[in-house]
Amino acid sequence: MDGFTIGTLARRAGVNIQTIRYYERYGLLRPVSKTGSGYRLYQEKELERLRFIRHAKELGFTLKEIKGLMGLRVESPSACAEVMKKTEENLRDVEGRIERLNRMKGVLEELIAACRKRMPTEECPILKSIEKGGESHDT
């Protein structure tokens, strides 16, 4: 047998088999060949590709963006500028999420501090805030 099976690929890449099949349907990955009995076979190149996909996802890229990045890897020298542009966009998205999370953190800290005053349940500031939909706290 020349290559390794989908199960071996999944173990080596740290993903499950269904993830590999999904990436195949999405067009991000494909087996090199199949055995006579129909088992998919993969080479080291597919393992590297799968690791690239996994790491790109960890950095916040969508599968659509990853597909584009993979295309840029082989197209042209100007590809680096396009990759940098997409990475800068992702960075701005991450910074926005961090900012929203920090605002949420501040509101939660305020609510916890108010709750430490041991008010009766009907006067619980957390419950009041949730009932009002956060009107008193701008998130």
TAGI-V613518 format. One record per residue. N is the residue number from 1. PHI is phi in degrees with one decimal (NA if undefined). PSI is psi as a letter, one per 40 degrees, with the letter a starting at -180 (* if undefined). Layout:
N PHI PSI
N PHI PSI
This chain:
1 NA h
2 -97.9 h
3 116.8 a
4 -129.6 i
5 -77.2 i
6 -61.8 d
7 -65.0 d
8 -65.9 d
9 -59.9 d
10 -60.4 d
11 -62.4 d
12 -67.6 d
13 -92.4 e
14 76.3 f
15 -128.1 i
16 -95.6 i
17 -61.1 d
18 -61.2 d
19 -64.1 d
20 -62.8 d
21 -61.8 d
22 -62.8 d
23 -62.2 d
24 -64.7 d
25 -62.7 d
26 -77.0 e
27 90.9 e
28 -89.3 d
29 -149.8 i
30 -152.2 i
31 -68.1 i
32 -73.4 d
33 -157.4 i
34 -132.1 i
35 -76.0 i
36 -58.9 d
37 -91.0 e
38 93.7 e
39 -72.8 h
40 -70.0 i
41 -123.0 h
42 -126.7 i
43 -112.2 i
44 -57.9 d
45 -59.1 d
46 -69.5 d
47 -64.2 d
48 -62.2 d
49 -63.3 d
50 -64.7 d
51 -65.1 d
52 -59.9 d
53 -59.7 d
54 -60.8 d
55 -67.3 d
56 -63.1 d
57 -62.7 d
58 -62.1 d
59 -86.8 e
60 97.3 e
61 -77.0 i
62 -79.2 i
63 -62.6 d
64 -62.3 d
65 -65.8 d
66 -62.6 d
67 -59.3 d
68 -64.3 d
69 -62.5 d
70 -65.7 d
71 -67.1 d
72 -69.6 d
73 -60.5 d
74 -116.3 e
75 -81.5 c
76 -155.7 i
77 -64.4 d
78 -74.8 e
79 -61.8 d
80 -60.5 d
81 -64.6 d
82 -67.9 d
83 -64.0 d
84 -62.1 d
85 -61.0 d
86 -65.2 d
87 -67.8 d
88 -63.7 d
89 -62.1 d
90 -63.2 d
91 -61.4 d
92 -61.7 d
93 -62.2 d
94 -63.1 d
95 -61.4 d
96 -64.4 d
97 -64.5 d
98 -62.5 d
99 -61.7 d
100 -63.5 d
101 -64.7 d
102 -64.9 d
103 -64.4 d
104 -60.7 d
105 -60.2 d
106 -61.1 d
107 -63.6 d
108 -62.8 d
109 -62.7 d
110 -62.1 d
111 -64.6 d
112 -63.9 d
113 -61.5 d
114 -65.7 d
115 -70.5 d
116 -65.2 e
117 -74.9 e
118 59.2 f
119 -76.5 i
120 -60.7 i
121 -53.0 d
122 -66.6 e
123 -110.3 e
124 -60.3 h
125 -63.1 d
126 -68.2 d
127 -63.5 d
128 -61.0 d
129 -63.1 d
130 -66.4 d
131 -60.7 d
132 -81.3 e
133 73.7 f
134 77.8 e
135 -55.3 d
136 -78.1 e
137 -125.9 h
138 -84.8 h
139 -111.0 *
